[in-house]
Amino acid sequence: MPESFIKKTPKPKYDFILIGGGIMSVTLATLLHELEPQLDIAIFERLGRFARESSAAWNNAGTGHSAFCELNYTPEDEHGNIDISKAEKIAEQFEVSKQFWSYLIAKNYIQNPKEFINSCPHMSLVFGKDDIGFLKKRHAEMIKSNLFKGMEFSEDFNKLKEWIPLVMSKRKEYEHLAATKMDLGTDVNFGALTRKMAKFLADDSRVEIFLYHEAKDLDLKPDGTWAVEVKDRLHNHSQDVAANFVFIGAGGYALPLLESSDIPESEGYGGFPVSGEWLVSHNPELIEKHHAKVYTLAGLDTPPMSVPHLDLRIIDGEKALLFGPFAGFSTKFLKEGSYLDLPESINFRNIRSLFGAWWHNLPLTQYLVRQVAMTKSQRMQHLREFVKDAKDQDWELKIAGQRVQIIKKDPDLGGKLEFGTEVVVNENGTIASLLGASPGASTAAYAMLQVLEKCFPEKLKNEWHRKILEIIPSYGQNLSENPELTERIRNYSKEKLQLEY
């Protein structure tokens, strides 16, 4: 983003302050600009560019999380029943994001959708007769929902060879494999999308953008406004900036900032930082044989974030293959954070939650220790479960983004580790924070609508309602119960986003 677009000195007060320069903050800023263009809005980003942390292309898998391939979204109970309710919710949430992006394209706020979203089939792959039985039941249950209409299932060797030739290479016909395939899947470069939206805000809105400005502390003033201590990292200068409303979309740093607000709703929250690595190949011969995102089941006693997947990625017009994730551990809350982040986040209000979550998740700790100790050769052995003849020289290790999983207080366990995304709002709706990771960026538009619903319910029902329906045509309706609307929305998004399924 050209330096001339970036404001140098914040004003004393804004209507809205948004902390963090990732997909969440720019989505909320864009929605607010469309709903009330006269609002004074400021975005503070601690680094010198938008989308340098969780939203950056290589810091996430780029999966447009629509529940087509993520097997952990469809659990099986002790009676063998498959619950697809979570999958349906996430599928609907991603459709909200696609509608929002389509609106931005239609208004010419952003251009060239192929620079941030491309069609890429989503597949679930399983090995062995027991898991094939699970996948077959899952498929039978999912195709009852119009959201998963068109999902294919096969355990036929030749069909699988057609779908995933790289994975099927060197396999014998007696091996037991099965897969589902959904052609509506996508690969998304959230970094490119974030910067496109930020450029629109800088060029054509009242939103003021401050790079190298870090929010350090939040204090509630007697008049009900918030004082945000902002440090100019280039000039080593700090000042307080007031706001009627604050949104904390600062990735891993959202937790300490939320704690600094001292709102009762923040009590008991903790964070568990997890880093990661990918194996990445740029070999065109391999890429030519794999045109999908292929997810499988997590191993026993491993967390949902450990689900292995082999993905096609399209970043800045270049194709690559990505395999992982391999988990790591760091006490940093951001990739470009401090090793003191975790110890400094511990206080009397959350120590019971942290200890309880740790005590009841010892297998996770053991899993992380094993993962951190892995060599590249050991990682390649995991890859060879997918790609039998994978060669070391074709794959390199790449560091992924830093995630902070939510720890919440629990009356029975003391603390409970959560693997979703959560919006925390104070009682009078003047501050909101986004915590957690996956499905994260894919559901940014839905998450930011949640912020508006929780903090500005009357405005959303009245003066903002018509505009919201223009931006999100399906708003307020349940797609899973409306096949005609689902088809119309998907056709609209397909046209605007130039998708090719």
C-alpha positions as CSV (number, residue, x, y, z in Angstrom):
1,M,0.0,0.0,0.0
2,P,1.6,3.3,-1.0
3,E,2.9,5.3,2.0
4,S,1.0,8.4,0.9
5,F,-2.3,6.7,1.7
6,I,-1.3,6.0,5.3
7,K,-2.2,8.6,8.0
8,K,0.7,9.7,10.2
9,T,-0.9,11.1,13.4
10,P,-4.2,9.8,14.9
11,K,-6.9,12.2,15.8
12,P,-7.8,12.5,19.5
13,K,-11.1,10.6,19.0
14,Y,-12.9,8.3,16.6
15,D,-16.3,6.7,16.5
16,F,-14.7,3.3,15.9
17,I,-11.2,2.0,16.6
18,L,-10.3,-1.4,15.0
19,I,-7.1,-3.1,16.3
20,G,-5.2,-5.3,13.8
21,G,-4.7,-5.2,10.1
22,G,-6.0,-8.6,9.2
23,I,-9.1,-9.9,7.4
24,M,-11.4,-9.4,10.4
25,S,-10.7,-5.7,10.9
26,V,-10.8,-4.8,7.2
27,T,-14.1,-6.7,6.8
28,L,-15.7,-4.9,9.8
29,A,-14.4,-1.5,8.5
30,T,-15.8,-2.1,5.1
31,L,-19.2,-3.2,6.5
32,L,-19.3,-0.1,8.7
33,H,-18.3,2.2,5.8
34,E,-21.1,0.8,3.7
35,L,-23.7,1.1,6.5
36,E,-22.7,4.6,7.6
37,P,-20.1,6.3,5.3
38,Q,-19.8,9.3,7.6
39,L,-18.4,7.3,10.5
40,D,-14.9,8.2,11.8
41,I,-13.0,4.9,11.8
42,A,-9.3,4.2,12.5
43,I,-7.4,0.9,12.0
44,F,-4.2,0.4,13.9
45,E,-1.7,-2.2,12.7
46,R,1.6,-2.9,14.5
47,L,3.5,-4.1,11.4
48,G,4.3,-2.2,8.2
49,R,1.9,-4.1,6.0
50,F,-1.6,-5.5,6.3
51,A,-2.1,-9.3,6.6
52,R,1.4,-10.1,7.8
53,E,0.2,-12.6,10.5
54,S,-2.7,-15.1,10.4
55,S,-4.2,-13.7,7.2
56,A,-0.9,-14.0,5.3
57,A,-1.0,-16.6,2.4
58,W,1.5,-19.0,3.7
59,N,0.4,-18.6,7.4
60,N,-2.8,-20.6,6.8
61,A,-3.9,-23.4,4.4
62,G,-6.0,-21.2,2.2
63,T,-8.9,-23.5,2.5
64,G,-12.2,-21.8,1.9
65,H,-13.6,-23.6,4.9
66,S,-17.0,-24.7,3.8
67,A,-17.2,-28.1,5.6
68,F,-16.9,-30.1,2.4
69,C,-13.7,-31.9,3.4
70,E,-13.1,-31.3,7.1
71,L,-14.1,-34.6,8.8
72,N,-13.9,-33.2,12.3
73,Y,-16.9,-31.1,11.6
74,T,-19.1,-34.2,11.3
75,P,-18.6,-36.3,14.4
76,E,-20.0,-39.8,14.8
77,D,-21.7,-40.6,18.2
78,E,-21.5,-43.9,20.1
79,H,-24.5,-45.2,18.2
80,G,-22.9,-44.6,14.8
81,N,-25.0,-41.5,14.0
82,I,-23.3,-38.7,12.0
83,D,-24.1,-35.1,13.1
84,I,-23.7,-32.7,10.2
85,S,-25.2,-29.6,12.0
86,K,-21.8,-28.0,12.6
87,A,-20.9,-28.6,8.9
88,E,-24.1,-27.0,7.8
89,K,-23.4,-23.9,9.9
90,I,-19.9,-23.5,8.6
91,A,-21.0,-24.0,5.0
92,E,-23.6,-21.3,5.5
93,Q,-21.0,-19.0,7.0
94,F,-18.7,-19.4,4.1
95,E,-21.5,-18.6,1.7
96,V,-21.9,-15.3,3.6
97,S,-18.3,-14.5,3.0
98,K,-18.6,-15.3,-0.7
99,Q,-21.7,-13.0,-1.0
100,F,-19.7,-10.2,0.7
101,W,-16.8,-10.6,-1.6
102,S,-19.1,-10.7,-4.6
103,Y,-20.7,-7.4,-3.5
104,L,-17.2,-5.8,-3.3
105,I,-16.5,-7.0,-6.9
106,A,-19.9,-5.8,-8.1
107,K,-19.3,-2.4,-6.6
108,N,-15.8,-2.3,-8.2
109,Y,-14.3,-1.8,-4.7
110,I,-11.9,-4.6,-5.5
111,Q,-11.0,-6.2,-8.8
112,N,-9.5,-9.4,-10.3
113,P,-11.0,-12.1,-8.0
114,K,-8.6,-14.8,-9.3
115,E,-5.9,-13.0,-7.4
116,F,-7.5,-14.1,-4.2
117,I,-10.0,-16.9,-4.9
118,N,-9.9,-19.9,-7.2
119,S,-11.9,-23.1,-7.7
120,C,-10.3,-26.1,-6.1
121,P,-12.2,-29.4,-5.4
122,H,-12.4,-30.3,-1.7
123,M,-11.9,-34.0,-0.9
124,S,-12.0,-36.2,2.2
125,L,-9.8,-39.3,2.0
126,V,-9.8,-42.3,4.4
127,F,-7.8,-45.5,4.6
128,G,-9.0,-48.9,5.9
129,K,-12.4,-50.6,6.0
130,D,-13.6,-49.0,9.3
131,D,-12.9,-45.4,8.1
132,I,-14.4,-46.2,4.7
133,G,-17.6,-47.2,6.5
134,F,-17.6,-43.9,8.4
135,L,-17.0,-41.9,5.2
136,K,-19.8,-43.7,3.4
137,K,-22.3,-43.0,6.2
138,R,-21.1,-39.4,6.3
139,H,-21.7,-39.0,2.6
140,A,-25.1,-40.5,2.8
141,E,-26.1,-38.0,5.6
142,M,-24.5,-35.0,4.0
143,I,-26.2,-35.3,0.6
144,K,-29.5,-35.1,2.3
145,S,-28.7,-31.4,2.8
146,N,-28.9,-29.0,-0.2
147,L,-25.7,-27.4,1.0
148,F,-23.8,-30.5,0.1
149,K,-25.7,-31.4,-3.1
150,G,-23.4,-32.8,-5.7
151,M,-20.9,-34.4,-3.3
152,E,-19.5,-37.6,-4.8
153,F,-18.3,-40.7,-3.0
154,S,-16.1,-43.4,-4.4
155,E,-13.9,-46.3,-3.3
156,D,-13.3,-47.4,-6.9
157,F,-9.5,-47.6,-7.5
158,N,-9.7,-46.2,-11.1
159,K,-12.1,-43.4,-10.1
160,L,-9.7,-42.4,-7.2
161,K,-6.8,-42.5,-9.7
162,E,-8.7,-40.1,-11.9
163,W,-9.5,-37.7,-8.9
164,I,-6.1,-37.8,-7.2
165,P,-3.4,-39.3,-9.4
166,L,-0.5,-38.1,-7.2
167,V,-1.9,-39.9,-4.1
168,M,-2.8,-43.0,-6.0
169,S,0.6,-43.4,-7.7
170,K,2.4,-46.6,-6.7
171,R,-0.6,-48.0,-4.9
172,K,-2.0,-51.5,-5.3
173,E,-5.6,-52.3,-6.2
174,Y,-6.0,-54.3,-3.0
175,E,-5.4,-51.2,-0.8
176,H,-8.6,-49.9,0.9
177,L,-9.2,-46.2,0.2
178,A,-12.3,-44.1,-0.3
179,A,-12.9,-40.4,-0.9
180,T,-15.6,-37.8,-1.3
181,K,-15.3,-35.0,-3.7
182,M,-17.0,-31.6,-3.9
183,D,-16.2,-29.5,-6.9
184,L,-17.6,-26.3,-5.2
185,G,-14.4,-26.0,-3.1
186,T,-12.1,-23.0,-3.2
187,D,-8.5,-22.0,-2.5
188,V,-8.3,-18.5,-1.0
189,N,-5.4,-16.1,-0.6
190,F,-6.6,-14.2,2.4
191,G,-3.6,-11.9,2.4
192,A,-4.2,-10.7,-1.1
193,L,-7.9,-10.2,-0.3
194,T,-7.2,-8.3,2.9
195,R,-4.8,-5.9,1.1
196,K,-7.3,-5.3,-1.7
197,M,-9.9,-4.3,0.8
198,A,-7.5,-2.1,2.8
199,K,-6.5,-0.3,-0.4
200,F,-10.1,0.5,-1.1
201,L,-10.6,1.8,2.4
202,A,-7.4,4.0,2.1
203,D,-8.4,5.3,-1.3
204,D,-12.1,5.7,-1.2
205,S,-13.4,6.0,2.4
206,R,-13.1,8.0,5.6
207,V,-11.3,5.1,7.3
208,E,-7.9,6.2,8.5
209,I,-5.1,3.6,8.4
210,F,-2.1,3.6,10.7
211,L,0.7,1.2,10.1
212,Y,3.5,0.6,12.7
213,H,1.0,1.7,15.3
214,E,0.5,-0.8,18.2
215,A,-2.4,-0.7,20.6
216,K,-0.9,-1.4,24.1
217,D,-3.7,-0.9,26.6
218,L,-7.4,-0.2,26.9
219,D,-9.1,1.8,29.6
220,L,-12.8,2.5,30.1
221,K,-13.4,6.2,30.8
222,P,-16.1,7.6,33.1
223,D,-18.1,8.9,30.1
224,G,-18.3,5.3,28.7
225,T,-15.8,5.8,25.9
226,W,-12.6,3.9,25.6
227,A,-9.0,5.3,25.8
228,V,-6.7,3.2,23.6
229,E,-3.0,3.7,24.3
230,V,-1.4,3.6,20.9
231,K,2.4,3.4,20.3
232,D,3.9,4.8,17.1
233,R,6.6,2.1,16.7
234,L,8.6,4.1,14.1
235,H,9.0,7.2,16.2
236,N,8.7,5.6,19.7
237,H,5.9,7.8,20.7
238,S,2.7,6.9,22.6
239,Q,-0.6,8.7,22.9
240,D,-4.2,7.9,24.1
241,V,-6.9,7.8,21.4
242,A,-10.5,7.8,22.4
243,A,-13.3,5.8,20.8
244,N,-17.0,5.1,21.3
245,F,-16.4,1.5,20.2
246,V,-13.4,-0.8,20.0
247,F,-12.9,-4.0,18.0
248,I,-9.9,-6.2,18.8
249,G,-9.0,-8.2,15.8
250,A,-5.4,-8.6,16.6
251,G,-5.0,-12.3,16.2
252,G,-3.0,-13.8,19.1
253,Y,-2.6,-10.4,20.7
254,A,-6.4,-10.1,21.0
255,L,-6.3,-12.0,24.3
256,P,-3.9,-9.7,26.3
257,L,-5.7,-6.6,24.9
258,L,-9.0,-8.0,25.9
259,E,-7.6,-8.7,29.4
260,S,-6.3,-5.1,29.6
261,S,-9.9,-3.8,29.2
262,D,-10.9,-5.4,32.5
263,I,-14.4,-6.2,31.3
264,P,-16.1,-9.0,33.3
265,E,-16.6,-11.0,30.1
266,S,-12.9,-11.4,29.7
267,E,-12.5,-13.2,33.0
268,G,-11.1,-16.7,32.9
269,Y,-10.0,-16.6,29.3
270,G,-6.5,-17.9,28.5
271,G,-4.6,-18.7,25.4
272,F,-2.6,-21.7,24.2
273,P,-0.2,-20.8,21.4
274,V,0.5,-23.3,18.7
275,S,2.9,-22.8,15.8
276,G,3.2,-25.0,12.7
277,E,5.1,-26.0,9.6
278,W,4.3,-27.1,6.1
279,L,6.1,-29.3,3.6
280,V,5.8,-27.4,0.3
281,S,6.6,-28.4,-3.2
282,H,7.0,-26.2,-6.3
283,N,7.8,-29.1,-8.6
284,P,5.5,-28.6,-11.7
285,E,5.4,-32.3,-12.4
286,L,3.9,-33.0,-9.0
287,I,1.6,-30.0,-9.1
288,E,0.2,-31.2,-12.5
289,K,-0.9,-34.4,-10.8
290,H,-2.8,-32.9,-7.8
291,H,-5.7,-30.4,-8.2
292,A,-7.5,-30.6,-4.9
293,K,-7.5,-30.0,-1.2
294,V,-7.5,-33.5,0.3
295,Y,-8.2,-33.9,4.1
296,T,-8.1,-37.0,6.1
297,L,-8.8,-38.0,9.7
298,A,-6.7,-36.9,12.7
299,G,-4.8,-39.6,14.5
300,L,-5.8,-41.0,17.8
301,D,-5.2,-38.7,20.8
302,T,-4.4,-35.8,18.4
303,P,-6.2,-32.5,18.3
304,P,-8.4,-31.3,15.4
305,M,-5.7,-28.9,14.2
306,S,-3.5,-31.9,13.4
307,V,-5.7,-33.2,10.6
308,P,-3.3,-34.0,7.7
309,H,-4.1,-32.6,4.3
310,L,-2.4,-32.3,0.9
311,D,-3.5,-29.1,-0.8
312,L,-3.1,-27.3,-4.1
313,R,-2.3,-23.6,-3.3
314,I,-2.4,-20.7,-5.7
315,I,-0.5,-17.7,-4.4
316,D,0.3,-14.7,-6.6
317,G,-0.6,-16.7,-9.7
318,E,1.9,-19.5,-8.8
319,K,0.7,-23.0,-8.0
320,A,2.3,-25.1,-5.2
321,L,1.5,-28.1,-3.1
322,L,1.3,-28.0,0.7
323,F,1.3,-30.9,3.2
324,G,0.8,-30.7,6.9
325,P,0.3,-29.1,9.3
326,F,3.1,-30.2,11.6
327,A,2.5,-28.6,15.0
328,G,5.1,-26.7,17.0
329,F,5.2,-24.8,20.2
330,S,6.3,-21.2,20.9
331,T,5.4,-18.9,23.8
332,K,4.8,-16.2,21.2
333,F,1.2,-15.1,20.5
334,L,2.1,-13.8,17.1
335,K,4.7,-14.9,14.6
336,E,6.4,-11.5,15.0
337,G,5.6,-11.4,18.7
338,S,7.5,-11.8,22.0
339,Y,8.6,-15.0,23.8
340,L,7.1,-13.3,26.9
341,D,3.6,-13.3,25.5
342,L,2.4,-16.5,27.2
343,P,4.0,-15.9,30.6
344,E,2.8,-12.3,30.7
345,S,-0.8,-13.4,29.8
346,I,-1.1,-15.5,33.0
347,N,-2.9,-13.8,35.9
348,F,-5.1,-14.6,38.9
349,R,-8.3,-14.4,36.8
350,N,-7.2,-17.1,34.3
351,I,-4.6,-19.3,36.1
352,R,-7.2,-21.9,37.2
353,S,-8.5,-22.1,33.6
354,L,-5.0,-22.5,32.2
355,F,-4.0,-25.2,34.7
356,G,-7.3,-27.1,34.2
357,A,-6.9,-27.1,30.4
358,W,-3.3,-28.2,30.7
359,W,-4.1,-31.0,33.2
360,H,-7.0,-32.4,31.1
361,N,-5.1,-32.1,27.8
362,L,-1.8,-33.9,28.7
363,P,-2.1,-36.0,25.4
364,L,-2.0,-32.6,23.5
365,T,1.2,-31.6,25.4
366,Q,2.8,-35.0,24.5
367,Y,1.7,-34.6,20.9
368,L,3.3,-31.2,20.6
369,V,6.6,-32.5,22.2
370,R,6.7,-35.3,19.6
371,Q,5.9,-32.9,16.8
372,V,8.5,-30.3,17.8
373,A,11.2,-33.1,17.9
374,M,10.4,-34.4,14.4
375,T,13.1,-34.2,11.8
376,K,12.4,-33.4,8.1
377,S,12.9,-37.2,7.4
378,Q,10.2,-38.0,9.9
379,R,7.9,-35.5,8.3
380,M,8.6,-36.9,4.9
381,Q,7.5,-40.3,6.2
382,H,4.1,-38.8,7.1
383,L,3.9,-37.3,3.6
384,R,4.6,-40.7,2.1
385,E,1.4,-42.0,3.6
386,F,-0.2,-39.7,1.0
387,V,2.4,-39.6,-1.7
388,K,4.2,-43.0,-1.7
389,D,7.2,-42.0,-3.8
390,A,7.7,-38.5,-2.3
391,K,11.3,-37.4,-2.7
392,D,13.1,-35.2,-0.1
393,Q,14.5,-32.9,-2.7
394,D,11.0,-32.0,-4.0
395,W,9.8,-30.7,-0.6
396,E,10.9,-27.9,1.7
397,L,9.8,-26.9,5.2
398,K,8.0,-23.6,5.5
399,I,7.0,-22.0,8.8
400,A,3.2,-21.5,9.1
401,G,1.4,-18.9,11.2
402,Q,1.1,-18.7,15.0
403,R,-2.3,-19.6,16.5
404,V,-3.7,-19.0,20.0
405,Q,-6.3,-21.5,20.9
406,I,-9.0,-20.4,23.4
407,I,-9.0,-21.6,27.0
408,K,-12.2,-21.0,28.8
409,K,-13.1,-21.5,32.4
410,D,-15.2,-24.6,33.0
411,P,-17.0,-25.4,36.3
412,D,-16.0,-29.1,36.2
413,L,-12.6,-29.1,34.5
414,G,-11.3,-25.7,35.7
415,G,-10.4,-24.8,32.1
416,K,-11.4,-26.2,28.7
417,L,-9.4,-25.9,25.4
418,E,-11.6,-24.7,22.5
419,F,-10.8,-25.1,18.8
420,G,-13.3,-22.7,17.3
421,T,-13.7,-19.0,16.8
422,E,-15.5,-16.8,19.4
423,V,-16.7,-13.2,19.6
424,V,-16.5,-11.7,23.1
425,V,-18.6,-8.6,23.8
426,N,-19.1,-6.5,26.9
427,E,-22.6,-5.9,28.4
428,N,-23.3,-2.6,26.8
429,G,-21.7,-3.5,23.4
430,T,-18.9,-0.9,23.3
431,I,-16.1,-3.4,22.9
432,A,-15.8,-6.7,21.0
433,S,-12.9,-9.1,20.5
434,L,-12.4,-12.1,18.2
435,L,-10.6,-15.0,19.8
436,G,-9.6,-18.4,18.4
437,A,-8.5,-19.8,15.1
438,S,-10.2,-22.2,12.5
439,P,-12.4,-21.7,10.6
440,G,-11.3,-18.1,11.1
441,A,-10.7,-16.1,8.0
442,S,-13.2,-18.1,5.9
443,T,-16.0,-16.9,8.1
444,A,-14.9,-13.3,8.5
445,A,-18.0,-11.7,7.1
446,Y,-20.2,-13.9,9.3
447,A,-18.1,-13.2,12.4
448,M,-18.2,-9.4,11.8
449,L,-22.0,-9.6,11.3
450,Q,-22.1,-11.3,14.7
451,V,-20.2,-8.3,16.1
452,L,-22.8,-5.9,14.6
453,E,-25.7,-8.1,15.8
454,K,-24.4,-8.2,19.4
455,C,-23.3,-4.6,19.7
456,F,-25.8,-2.7,17.4
457,P,-29.0,-4.9,17.3
458,E,-31.4,-2.0,16.9
459,K,-29.5,-0.4,14.1
460,L,-29.3,-3.7,12.3
461,K,-33.0,-4.2,12.6
462,N,-33.8,-0.7,11.4
463,E,-31.7,1.8,9.5
464,W,-28.9,-0.8,8.5
465,H,-31.2,-3.6,7.6
466,R,-31.9,-2.8,3.9
467,K,-28.2,-2.2,3.2
468,I,-27.2,-5.5,4.9
469,L,-29.6,-7.3,2.6
470,E,-28.0,-5.6,-0.4
471,I,-24.6,-6.8,0.8
472,I,-25.6,-10.2,2.0
473,P,-28.8,-11.2,0.1
474,S,-29.3,-14.4,2.2
475,Y,-29.0,-12.4,5.6
476,G,-31.6,-13.7,8.1
477,Q,-32.4,-16.8,6.1
478,N,-31.4,-20.4,6.6
479,L,-29.8,-21.8,3.5
480,S,-30.0,-25.4,4.7
481,E,-33.8,-25.1,4.6
482,N,-34.0,-23.2,1.3
483,P,-32.6,-25.0,-1.8
484,E,-33.7,-22.4,-4.3
485,L,-32.0,-19.6,-2.4
486,T,-28.9,-21.6,-2.0
487,E,-28.7,-22.2,-5.7
488,R,-29.3,-18.6,-6.5
489,I,-26.7,-17.4,-4.0
490,R,-24.1,-19.8,-5.3
491,N,-24.7,-18.9,-8.9
492,Y,-24.4,-15.2,-8.0
493,S,-21.1,-15.8,-6.2
494,K,-19.8,-18.1,-9.0
495,E,-20.4,-15.4,-11.6
496,K,-18.9,-12.5,-9.6
497,L,-15.9,-14.3,-8.2
498,Q,-15.3,-16.0,-11.6
499,L,-15.3,-19.5,-10.1
500,E,-15.0,-22.4,-12.5
501,Y,-16.7,-25.4,-10.8
